[in-house]
Amino acid sequence: MQDRTEKGKLAMLEALEKTLGVVTGACKLVGISRETHYIWLKDDEAYKLAVKSIDDVAIDFAESQLHKQIGKGKTQATIFYLKTKGKKRGYVEKQELDISGEFKPINIILKKDDDSNANG
C-alpha cells in the first residue's frame, strides 16, 4: 500500500508539471481524487514542498510568456512588468487625495452616570 501511494505521489507530481500546477487536470491524468491530493499535501511535508516547487515552475513559465510579450512590443505587458518589478525605480501608480477646505474638529463628550441618576 505504501509503495502504491508513493508511486501515486510521483505520478501526481509529474502530472502537476505537465498541467503547470492545475490540480484538477493533474488528478484526472493520474486517476485520483482531489481529496487524495490534498490529504497528501497535509500529511507529507516532502510532497508539499515538491508541489510548491512546481508552483514556482508555473510562475516561471508565466514570466517567460510576459517577457515574450514585452519583446513583441506589447504596451500592456511592459506597463504591467514595470508596475510590478519596477516599483523601486518609481513605476507605481499612486492616488493623490486633495483634502482642501475647512475642517472643524469633532468633539466627543463622554458622561458617566452617577448613582443618584441611575435609579432615577
Backbone as CSV, one residue per row, in Angstrom:
resi,resn,N_x,N_y,N_z,CA_x,CA_y,CA_z,C_x,C_y,C_z
1,MET,0.829,-1.198,0.000,0.000,0.000,0.000,0.871,1.257,0.000
2,GLN,1.899,1.288,0.851,2.798,2.434,0.931,3.482,2.674,-0.412
3,ASP,3.957,1.588,-1.041,4.644,1.695,-2.325,3.695,2.261,-3.383
4,ARG,2.454,1.806,-3.355,1.454,2.285,-4.311,1.178,3.777,-4.109
5,THR,1.110,4.203,-2.853,0.884,5.610,-2.538,2.057,6.455,-3.022
6,GLU,3.269,5.984,-2.782,4.448,6.739,-3.215,4.499,6.847,-4.733
7,LYS,4.134,5.776,-5.423,4.079,5.824,-6.891,3.012,6.811,-7.350
8,GLY,1.893,6.835,-6.639,0.827,7.777,-6.950,1.281,9.219,-6.767
9,LYS,2.041,9.459,-5.707,2.542,10.811,-5.458,3.512,11.240,-6.556
10,LEU,4.392,10.339,-6.952,5.338,10.652,-8.033,4.597,10.934,-9.336
11,ALA,3.588,10.122,-9.616,2.793,10.329,-10.833,2.062,11.666,-10.764
12,MET,1.587,12.000,-9.591,0.869,13.261,-9.423,1.815,14.443,-9.616
13,LEU,3.033,14.338,-9.108,4.000,15.418,-9.288,4.325,15.618,-10.768
14,GLU,4.462,14.524,-11.488,4.710,14.619,-12.933,3.517,15.254,-13.641
15,ALA,2.337,14.854,-13.240,1.123,15.404,-13.855,0.978,16.887,-13.537
16,LEU,1.328,17.278,-12.329,1.265,18.696,-11.971,2.238,19.519,-12.819
17,GLU,3.394,18.942,-13.113,4.331,19.642,-14.000,3.740,19.810,-15.388
18,LYS,3.101,18.769,-15.896,2.500,18.825,-17.231,1.372,19.847,-17.304
19,THR,0.619,19.966,-16.218,-0.533,20.885,-16.202,-0.187,22.245,-15.600
20,LEU,1.105,22.465,-15.347,1.570,23.713,-14.722,0.863,23.995,-13.403
21,GLY,0.653,22.946,-12.638,0.102,23.098,-11.297,-1.403,23.073,-11.197
22,VAL,-2.102,22.790,-12.290,-3.562,22.738,-12.241,-3.973,21.391,-11.638
23,VAL,-4.491,21.443,-10.426,-4.766,20.233,-9.645,-5.810,19.343,-10.312
24,THR,-6.904,19.901,-10.757,-7.975,19.090,-11.353,-7.463,18.306,-12.557
25,GLY,-6.745,18.980,-13.435,-6.198,18.308,-14.616,-5.202,17.226,-14.248
26,ALA,-4.351,17.504,-13.283,-3.355,16.518,-12.855,-4.033,15.301,-12.232
27,CYS,-5.036,15.522,-11.418,-5.756,14.408,-10.787,-6.415,13.521,-11.841
28,LYS,-6.970,14.132,-12.871,-7.592,13.355,-13.948,-6.555,12.516,-14.677
29,LEU,-5.380,13.094,-14.927,-4.312,12.342,-15.599,-3.873,11.122,-14.790
30,VAL,-3.808,11.294,-13.483,-3.314,10.219,-12.606,-4.430,9.266,-12.202
31,GLY,-5.653,9.759,-12.191,-6.778,8.922,-11.785,-6.995,8.889,-10.287
32,ILE,-6.742,10.026,-9.642,-7.010,10.120,-8.199,-7.983,11.280,-7.971
33,SER,-8.533,11.321,-6.784,-9.449,12.422,-6.447,-8.642,13.621,-5.953
34,ARG,-9.260,14.783,-6.043,-8.632,15.993,-5.498,-8.409,15.839,-3.994
35,GLU,-9.360,15.181,-3.342,-9.252,14.991,-1.889,-7.985,14.223,-1.538
36,THR,-7.654,13.198,-2.336,-6.435,12.424,-2.084,-5.220,13.335,-2.168
37,HIS,-5.173,14.150,-3.197,-4.056,15.094,-3.357,-3.928,15.983,-2.130
38,TYR,-5.044,16.536,-1.663,-4.986,17.456,-0.528,-4.657,16.737,0.783
39,ILE,-5.028,15.487,0.904,-4.610,14.698,2.077,-3.099,14.513,2.052
40,TRP,-2.558,14.174,0.871,-1.099,14.032,0.742,-0.390,15.345,1.083
41,LEU,-0.946,16.446,0.628,-0.345,17.751,0.943,-0.298,17.989,2.445
42,LYS,-1.376,17.633,3.108,-1.473,17.868,4.555,-0.552,16.944,5.348
43,ASP,-0.456,15.693,4.898,0.243,14.680,5.685,1.715,14.467,5.327
44,ASP,2.164,14.939,4.170,3.514,14.634,3.695,4.255,15.919,3.350
45,GLU,5.155,16.318,4.223,5.882,17.578,4.043,6.743,17.570,2.779
46,ALA,7.361,16.450,2.457,8.194,16.365,1.251,7.333,16.542,-0.004
47,TYR,6.170,15.923,-0.009,5.238,16.074,-1.140,4.802,17.533,-1.253
48,LYS,4.497,18.144,-0.131,4.061,19.541,-0.108,5.136,20.454,-0.695
49,LEU,6.393,20.225,-0.328,7.493,21.036,-0.849,7.678,20.824,-2.350
50,ALA,7.520,19.588,-2.790,7.644,19.299,-4.223,6.535,19.986,-5.014
51,VAL,5.328,19.991,-4.476,4.210,20.665,-5.143,4.481,22.165,-5.196
52,LYS,5.004,22.722,-4.106,5.313,24.153,-4.078,6.348,24.498,-5.137
53,SER,7.338,23.654,-5.332,8.352,23.946,-6.342,7.743,23.922,-7.743
54,ILE,6.719,23.105,-7.951,6.018,23.088,-9.242,5.256,24.393,-9.439
55,ASP,4.699,24.932,-8.371,4.050,26.242,-8.456,5.037,27.293,-8.957
56,ASP,6.275,27.203,-8.481,7.308,28.137,-8.924,7.610,27.962,-10.413
57,VAL,7.571,26.727,-10.903,7.781,26.463,-12.329,6.678,27.134,-13.149
58,ALA,5.449,27.049,-12.674,4.331,27.674,-13.377,4.500,29.191,-13.419
59,ILE,4.962,29.772,-12.321,5.202,31.218,-12.296,6.333,31.576,-13.251
60,ASP,7.374,30.760,-13.275,8.478,30.990,-14.214,7.974,30.968,-15.655
61,PHE,7.094,30.028,-15.959,6.534,29.935,-17.299,5.752,31.206,-17.640
62,ALA,4.923,31.647,-16.701,4.131,32.854,-16.930,5.037,34.066,-17.137
63,GLU,6.101,34.146,-16.350,7.037,35.253,-16.515,7.710,35.202,-17.884
64,SER,8.046,34.009,-18.353,8.677,33.903,-19.671,7.707,34.349,-20.762
65,GLN,6.426,34.031,-20.590,5.418,34.477,-21.547,5.279,36.007,-21.519
66,LEU,5.363,36.572,-20.333,5.302,38.022,-20.193,6.482,38.671,-20.916
67,HIS,7.670,38.109,-20.744,8.857,38.655,-21.410,8.736,38.548,-22.932
68,LYS,8.122,37.490,-23.427,7.894,37.361,-24.866,6.980,38.476,-25.360
69,GLN,5.929,38.765,-24.577,5.001,39.826,-24.946,5.704,41.193,-24.951
70,ILE,6.550,41.415,-23.965,7.313,42.668,-23.909,8.215,42.766,-25.143
71,GLY,8.856,41.644,-25.483,9.732,41.605,-26.648,9.006,41.912,-27.949
72,LYS,7.719,41.610,-27.992,6.905,41.892,-29.181,6.360,43.319,-29.173
73,GLY,6.750,44.095,-28.162,6.316,45.481,-28.100,4.919,45.678,-27.552
74,LYS,4.406,44.708,-26.816,3.061,44.830,-26.243,3.105,45.812,-25.067
75,THR,2.452,46.934,-25.250,2.492,48.010,-24.258,1.939,47.566,-22.909
76,GLN,0.816,46.857,-22.910,0.211,46.426,-21.638,1.169,45.548,-20.844
77,ALA,1.857,44.650,-21.526,2.801,43.765,-20.839,3.941,44.571,-20.237
78,THR,4.424,45.554,-20.983,5.512,46.391,-20.485,5.069,47.184,-19.259
79,ILE,3.886,47.766,-19.335,3.364,48.536,-18.199,3.188,47.640,-16.983
80,PHE,2.613,46.453,-17.188,2.416,45.523,-16.069,3.754,45.167,-15.426
81,TYR,4.727,44.860,-16.235,6.042,44.483,-15.716,6.635,45.626,-14.893
82,LEU,6.587,46.826,-15.428,7.162,47.958,-14.703,6.418,48.259,-13.410
83,LYS,5.087,48.094,-13.407,4.316,48.333,-12.183,4.641,47.309,-11.105
84,THR,4.996,46.091,-11.514,5.254,45.053,-10.519,6.731,44.917,-10.170
85,LYS,7.592,44.971,-11.179,9.023,44.765,-10.940,9.807,46.067,-10.863
86,GLY,9.239,47.167,-11.368,9.967,48.427,-11.409,9.582,49.405,-10.321
87,LYS,8.950,48.925,-9.262,8.492,49.816,-8.186,9.642,50.619,-7.576
88,LYS,10.797,49.958,-7.423,11.938,50.633,-6.796,12.410,51.830,-7.615
89,ARG,12.087,51.814,-8.898,12.503,52.906,-9.778,11.392,53.924,-10.000
90,GLY,10.305,53.785,-9.258,9.244,54.777,-9.321,8.085,54.439,-10.239
91,TYR,8.082,53.240,-10.803,6.980,52.851,-11.682,5.832,52.288,-10.858
92,VAL,5.135,53.179,-10.187,3.988,52.781,-9.384,2.849,53.750,-9.646
93,GLU,1.661,53.264,-9.470,0.510,54.149,-9.550,0.197,54.608,-8.145
94,LYS,0.026,55.890,-8.020,-0.341,56.446,-6.725,-1.590,57.276,-6.909
95,GLN,-2.427,57.244,-5.937,-3.586,58.116,-5.941,-3.303,59.255,-4.974
96,GLU,-3.493,60.441,-5.454,-3.306,61.598,-4.598,-4.667,62.133,-4.217
97,LEU,-4.858,62.362,-2.941,-6.112,62.908,-2.441,-5.908,64.376,-2.105
98,ASP,-6.768,65.202,-2.633,-6.720,66.625,-2.330,-7.725,66.877,-1.217
99,ILE,-7.200,67.103,-0.045,-8.070,67.348,1.102,-7.967,68.836,1.430
100,SER,-8.713,69.593,0.672,-8.703,71.030,0.911,-10.087,71.443,1.405
101,GLY,-10.134,72.581,1.976,-11.400,73.050,2.509,-11.300,73.194,4.008
102,GLU,-12.418,73.565,4.574,-12.433,73.824,6.008,-12.876,72.583,6.764
103,PHE,-12.093,72.215,7.732,-12.436,71.081,8.581,-12.612,71.591,9.998
104,LYS,-13.648,71.123,10.634,-13.890,71.510,12.016,-13.662,70.275,12.882
105,PRO,-13.090,70.463,14.051,-12.866,69.317,14.926,-14.181,68.721,15.417
106,ILE,-14.157,67.458,15.679,-15.319,66.764,16.233,-15.089,66.639,17.729
107,ASN,-16.041,67.103,18.506,-15.946,66.990,19.955,-16.792,65.820,20.419
108,ILE,-16.194,64.966,21.202,-16.909,63.819,21.772,-16.928,64.010,23.277
109,ILE,-18.110,63.999,23.840,-18.257,64.186,25.282,-18.782,62.891,25.874
110,LEU,-18.046,62.361,26.800,-18.452,61.138,27.486,-18.958,61.514,28.879
111,LYS,-20.129,61.059,29.228,-20.682,61.351,30.544,-20.855,60.047,31.293
112,LYS,-20.519,60.092,32.517,-20.694,58.922,33.377,-21.909,59.158,34.239
113,ASP,-22.829,58.179,34.213,-23.999,58.292,35.074,-23.557,58.103,36.510
114,ASP,-23.973,59.025,37.395,-23.682,58.803,38.801,-24.824,58.019,39.420
115,ASP,-24.607,57.489,40.592,-25.586,56.583,41.217,-26.935,57.238,41.442
116,SER,-26.975,58.551,41.721,-28.246,59.192,42.014,-29.134,59.265,40.772
117,ASN,-28.576,59.396,39.594,-29.380,59.426,38.370,-29.715,58.020,37.863
118,ALA,-28.916,57.037,38.230,-29.097,55.686,37.701,-30.411,55.080,38.181
119,ASN,-30.882,55.452,39.387,-32.096,54.859,39.931,-33.318,55.702,39.592
120,GLY,-33.117,56.784,38.938,-33.977,57.689,38.534,-35.255,58.062,38.400
